[in-house]
Amino acid sequence: MISSAEDGVISVPRRRVLVAEDDDDMRRLVADVLRRRGYDVEEASDGAGILDRIEASVSRPESIFDLIVSDVAMPHLSGLDVLAALRCAHWETPVILMSARADADMRDEARDLGAAFLDKPFDMKALESLVGQSLVEPRGRRVLPPPDPPRPEP
């Protein structure tokens, strides 16, 4: 609810989620589910798009993402490449990675970098639950990232 301070009501901004997926239908589906749950969602079609949107948000702290939901296998930069670059730059934003072709090593690498993992196909209730869990853990906006996340070579 947005209201003036005179009303005695505190306005709470909606949680911002960045959804990255190269499959347009899957990206729209995930984004729509999260929007219906009240999240402010932006979309990217690849790993480079994730970094572009993060860089754009740095100058406006109110627009920093509270959560990133990303496919692993995408053009330009994979979800794991982006996750590694973010952690290297000390970004603590929670990340959920999704993949239809994950093996144990990929899941372990994601978890070692602090990400949650969803195997495709997944039930949207599982996504909603994992998003909720990821947003209550003490990460995300509490530590603001440095201004320029490194861009790994494609």
C-alpha positions in Angstrom: 0.0 0.0 0.0 1.3 3.4 -0.9 0.2 6.2 1.4 1.4 9.4 2.8 3.3 9.6 6.0 0.5 11.7 7.4 -1.8 8.7 7.3 0.6 6.8 9.5 0.9 4.0 7.0 4.4 2.9 5.9 4.8 2.2 2.2 6.6 -1.1 1.5 8.1 -1.4 -2.0 7.4 -4.5 -4.0 10.3 -7.0 -4.2 12.1 -6.8 -7.5 12.9 -10.0 -9.4 14.9 -10.4 -12.6 13.9 -13.5 -14.7 16.5 -14.6 -17.3 15.6 -17.4 -19.7 16.4 -17.7 -23.4 13.2 -19.6 -24.1 10.6 -16.8 -24.6 7.6 -19.0 -23.5 9.3 -20.2 -20.4 10.5 -16.7 -19.5 7.0 -15.2 -19.9 5.5 -18.1 -17.9 7.8 -17.7 -14.9 7.6 -13.8 -15.1 3.8 -13.9 -15.2 3.5 -16.3 -12.3 5.7 -14.0 -10.2 3.9 -10.9 -11.2 0.6 -12.5 -10.2 2.2 -13.1 -6.8 2.9 -9.4 -6.5 6.5 -9.2 -7.5 7.9 -6.4 -9.7 9.5 -8.5 -12.5 12.0 -7.5 -15.2 13.0 -10.0 -18.0 16.3 -10.8 -19.8 16.8 -13.3 -22.6 20.5 -14.1 -21.8 23.3 -13.8 -19.3 24.6 -10.5 -20.8 21.1 -9.1 -20.3 21.3 -9.9 -16.6 24.5 -8.0 -16.3 23.1 -5.0 -18.3 20.1 -4.7 -16.1 22.1 -5.0 -12.9 24.5 -2.3 -14.1 21.6 -0.1 -14.9 20.2 -0.5 -11.5 23.3 0.5 -9.6 22.7 4.2 -10.1 19.2 3.8 -8.6 19.4 1.9 -5.3 15.6 1.5 -5.3 15.8 -0.5 -8.5 18.3 -3.1 -7.3 17.0 -6.6 -7.7 16.1 -8.6 -4.6 16.3 -11.9 -6.5 17.5 -13.3 -9.8 15.9 -16.4 -11.4 17.9 -17.6 -14.3 18.2 -20.5 -16.7 21.7 -22.1 -16.8 22.1 -22.7 -20.5 21.7 -19.4 -22.3 23.6 -17.6 -25.1 26.5 -15.3 -24.5 26.9 -16.1 -20.8 25.4 -19.0 -18.9 23.5 -18.6 -15.6 26.5 -20.2 -13.8 28.9 -17.7 -15.5 26.8 -14.8 -14.4 26.5 -16.3 -10.8 30.2 -16.7 -10.6 30.9 -13.1 -11.8 28.4 -11.7 -9.3 29.9 -13.6 -6.4 33.4 -12.6 -7.5 32.2 -9.0 -7.3 30.7 -9.6 -3.9 27.1 -9.3 -5.0 25.0 -11.2 -2.5 21.7 -11.1 -4.3 20.0 -14.4 -4.0 19.9 -16.5 -7.2 17.7 -19.4 -8.3 19.1 -21.4 -11.3 16.9 -23.5 -13.5 18.0 -26.3 -15.9 16.6 -29.2 -17.8 20.1 -30.8 -18.2 21.6 -30.5 -14.8 24.0 -33.0 -13.4 25.3 -33.4 -9.9 28.4 -31.3 -10.6 26.3 -28.4 -11.9 24.0 -28.5 -8.9 27.0 -28.6 -6.5 28.7 -25.7 -8.3 25.5 -23.6 -8.0 25.0 -24.4 -4.4 28.7 -23.7 -3.6 28.1 -20.2 -5.1 25.1 -19.8 -2.9 22.3 -20.4 -5.4 19.2 -22.5 -5.1 18.5 -24.9 -8.0 15.3 -26.0 -9.8 15.3 -28.9 -12.2 13.0 -28.4 -15.3 10.3 -29.2 -15.7 9.1 -27.9 -12.3 5.8 -27.2 -10.7 5.1 -23.4 -10.4 4.2 -24.0 -6.7 7.8 -25.2 -6.2 9.1 -22.0 -7.9 6.8 -19.8 -5.7 8.0 -21.6 -2.6 11.7 -21.3 -3.5 11.3 -17.6 -4.4 9.6 -16.9 -1.0 12.4 -18.8 0.9 15.1 -17.0 -1.1 13.7 -13.6 -0.2 13.5 -14.2 3.6 17.1 -15.3 3.9 19.5 -12.5 5.0 21.0 -11.7 1.6 20.1 -9.5 -1.3 19.8 -5.8 -0.7 21.5 -5.9 2.7 24.9 -5.7 1.1 25.0 -3.3 -1.9 27.1 -4.5 -4.8 30.1 -2.7 -6.1 29.2 -0.5 -9.2 30.8 -2.6 -11.9 30.3 -6.4 -11.9 33.0 -8.1 -14.0 32.0 -9.4 -17.4 33.5 -12.8 -18.1 34.7 -13.5 -21.6 32.0 -15.2 -23.7 
